[in-house]
Amino acid sequence: MEIFIQSIDPGAWNAIVKGPFIPIKNVNGELVCKEWDEMKYDEKRKVQDDQKAKNILTSGLSSDEFFHTARCKSAKEIWKILEVTHEGTSDVRARNHTLVSEYEAFRMKNGETISELQTRFTHIVNHLLGLRKMFEDDELNIKIVSCLTRNWEPKITTIKESKDLAPRSMETLFRNFLHMNMS
């Protein structure tokens, strides 16, 4: 999301990080907000950065997320709510920890087909990707190979001898196992 917003307008991202720009003026020793028609061009542009950021952020929200952020006055407030919702609460961190544990303990079940294994594995990996856990293809492939039951050893050996696991995608590795299982 950060990269997306920065690519559209770095000023919008700045408004999210630093908060909205509020141009002020001194009236009889008191600082007050300038009216739109009193602002200089560059001040108007900075004020619009927050509006643009709010528009970008709210455009991509589900209706539930939109209602959670509807009362926010700035893009920075919206961003803080989204951060807490998606990564900052103890519930989200606990879910992340649970998924990492599931990934680390992942094993093929007795009687499970390679398609069922792929579905379970992909589900865990996709959720971890959503929580910003990154994987290299070779890491995923080694995990897949290491979680298979013993009756897969001859097929694993064939794949290891034919090519290195690193250049293959996880999907290609599963497809190869499916084809081998059919033969």
Sequence and secondary structure as in RCSB ss.txt:
>XXXX:A:sequence
MEIFIQSIDPGAWNAIVKGPFIPIKNVNGELVCKEWDEMKYDEKRKVQDDQKAKNILTSGLSSDEFFHTARCKSA
KEIWKILEVTHEGTSDVRARNHTLVSEYEAFRMKNGETISELQTRFTHIVNHLLGLRKMFEDDELNIKIVSCLTR
NWEPKITTIKESKDLAPRSMETLFRNFLHMNMS
>XXXX:A:secstr
 HHHHHHH HHHHHHHHH     EEEETTEEEE  GGGS HHHHHHHHHHHHHHHHHHHT  HHHHHHHTT SSH
HHHHHHHHIIIIISHHHHHHHHHHHHHHHT    TT  HHHHHHHHHHHHHHHHHTT    HHHHHHHHHHHS G
GGHHHHHHHHHHS STTS HHHHHHHHHHHHH 
